[in-house]
């Protein structure tokens, strides 16, 4: 199992996934910065590099809109969403008792 995303990286990952789904292209780094309320351009670049090292995304250097989500990243995010739903169901059952 690979290293999980931090909360900020997950926020960026989710934004990229939604942006690609809606626009059929990857966002610019500035768009990520504004949408995810990251203080600096460099912070976004650093987070993207970390996400790339963890295997969640791929990028081509010096190429605009080149962020691609990897199959691993999509699988891990789906797994996390399923786990979250299962947890909320378990919590619901506990609350109802």
TORKOL-4160 file (C-alpha; in steps of 0.2 Angstrom, whole numbers, padded with zeros to 4 digits, m for minus):
97
<pt num="1" X="0000" Y="0000" Z="0000"/>
<pt num="2" X="0006" Y="0017" Z="m0004"/>
<pt num="3" X="0007" Y="0032" Z="0007"/>
<pt num="4" X="m0010" Y="0041" Z="0009"/>
<pt num="5" X="m0013" Y="0058" Z="0004"/>
<pt num="6" X="m0013" Y="0072" Z="0017"/>
<pt num="7" X="m0029" Y="0082" Z="0019"/>
<pt num="8" X="m0023" Y="0096" Z="0008"/>
<pt num="9" X="m0017" Y="0084" Z="m0006"/>
<pt num="10" X="m0034" Y="0075" Z="m0005"/>
<pt num="11" X="m0043" Y="0092" Z="m0008"/>
<pt num="12" X="m0032" Y="0096" Z="m0023"/>
<pt num="13" X="m0034" Y="0078" Z="m0030"/>
<pt num="14" X="m0053" Y="0079" Z="m0028"/>
<pt num="15" X="m0053" Y="0096" Z="m0036"/>
<pt num="16" X="m0042" Y="0090" Z="m0051"/>
<pt num="17" X="m0054" Y="0074" Z="m0053"/>
<pt num="18" X="m0070" Y="0085" Z="m0053"/>
<pt num="19" X="m0062" Y="0098" Z="m0065"/>
<pt num="20" X="m0057" Y="0085" Z="m0077"/>
<pt num="21" X="m0074" Y="0077" Z="m0076"/>
<pt num="22" X="m0082" Y="0094" Z="m0080"/>
<pt num="23" X="m0070" Y="0101" Z="m0092"/>
<pt num="24" X="m0062" Y="0086" Z="m0100"/>
<pt num="25" X="m0045" Y="0094" Z="m0097"/>
<pt num="26" X="m0034" Y="0096" Z="m0082"/>
<pt num="27" X="m0033" Y="0113" Z="m0073"/>
<pt num="28" X="m0019" Y="0126" Z="m0073"/>
<pt num="29" X="m0009" Y="0127" Z="m0057"/>
<pt num="30" X="m0016" Y="0144" Z="m0054"/>
<pt num="31" X="m0034" Y="0137" Z="m0055"/>
<pt num="32" X="m0029" Y="0124" Z="m0042"/>
<pt num="33" X="m0022" Y="0137" Z="m0031"/>
<pt num="34" X="m0037" Y="0148" Z="m0031"/>
<pt num="35" X="m0050" Y="0134" Z="m0030"/>
<pt num="36" X="m0041" Y="0125" Z="m0015"/>
<pt num="37" X="m0036" Y="0141" Z="m0007"/>
<pt num="38" X="m0018" Y="0137" Z="m0006"/>
<pt num="39" X="m0007" Y="0152" Z="m0002"/>
<pt num="40" X="0006" Y="0151" Z="m0016"/>
<pt num="41" X="0009" Y="0144" Z="m0033"/>
<pt num="42" X="0025" Y="0135" Z="m0026"/>
<pt num="43" X="0015" Y="0126" Z="m0013"/>
<pt num="44" X="0003" Y="0119" Z="m0026"/>
<pt num="45" X="0019" Y="0113" Z="m0036"/>
<pt num="46" X="0026" Y="0105" Z="m0021"/>
<pt num="47" X="0010" Y="0096" Z="m0017"/>
<pt num="48" X="0008" Y="0090" Z="m0035"/>
<pt num="49" X="0026" Y="0084" Z="m0034"/>
<pt num="50" X="0023" Y="0074" Z="m0018"/>
<pt num="51" X="0007" Y="0067" Z="m0025"/>
<pt num="52" X="0016" Y="0062" Z="m0041"/>
<pt num="53" X="0030" Y="0053" Z="m0030"/>
<pt num="54" X="0016" Y="0044" Z="m0021"/>
<pt num="55" X="0009" Y="0038" Z="m0037"/>
<pt num="56" X="m0008" Y="0047" Z="m0037"/>
<pt num="57" X="m0005" Y="0058" Z="m0052"/>
<pt num="58" X="0007" Y="0060" Z="m0067"/>
<pt num="59" X="0013" Y="0076" Z="m0075"/>
<pt num="60" X="0024" Y="0081" Z="m0090"/>
<pt num="61" X="0036" Y="0094" Z="m0085"/>
<pt num="62" X="0034" Y="0111" Z="m0093"/>
<pt num="63" X="0018" Y="0106" Z="m0101"/>
<pt num="64" X="0002" Y="0115" Z="m0097"/>
<pt num="65" X="m0013" Y="0106" Z="m0091"/>
<pt num="66" X="m0004" Y="0089" Z="m0091"/>
<pt num="67" X="m0010" Y="0082" Z="m0075"/>
<pt num="68" X="m0016" Y="0064" Z="m0076"/>
<pt num="69" X="m0024" Y="0054" Z="m0063"/>
<pt num="70" X="m0017" Y="0037" Z="m0061"/>
<pt num="71" X="m0027" Y="0021" Z="m0060"/>
<pt num="72" X="m0019" Y="0019" Z="m0043"/>
<pt num="73" X="m0025" Y="0036" Z="m0037"/>
<pt num="74" X="m0043" Y="0033" Z="m0043"/>
<pt num="75" X="m0043" Y="0016" Z="m0035"/>
<pt num="76" X="m0037" Y="0022" Z="m0018"/>
<pt num="77" X="m0050" Y="0037" Z="m0018"/>
<pt num="78" X="m0064" Y="0025" Z="m0022"/>
<pt num="79" X="m0059" Y="0013" Z="m0008"/>
<pt num="80" X="m0058" Y="0028" Z="0004"/>
<pt num="81" X="m0076" Y="0034" Z="m0001"/>
<pt num="82" X="m0082" Y="0016" Z="0001"/>
<pt num="83" X="m0074" Y="0014" Z="0018"/>
<pt num="84" X="m0081" Y="0031" Z="0023"/>
<pt num="85" X="m0098" Y="0026" Z="0018"/>
<pt num="86" X="m0096" Y="0009" Z="0028"/>
<pt num="87" X="m0091" Y="0019" Z="0043"/>
<pt num="88" X="m0105" Y="0031" Z="0042"/>
<pt num="89" X="m0117" Y="0016" Z="0041"/>
<pt num="90" X="m0109" Y="0007" Z="0056"/>
<pt num="91" X="m0110" Y="0024" Z="0066"/>
<pt num="92" X="m0129" Y="0025" Z="0061"/>
<pt num="93" X="m0132" Y="0008" Z="0067"/>
<pt num="94" X="m0123" Y="0011" Z="0084"/>
<pt num="95" X="m0133" Y="0028" Z="0086"/>
<pt num="96" X="m0150" Y="0019" Z="0082"/>
<pt num="97" X="m0147" Y="0006" Z="0096"/>
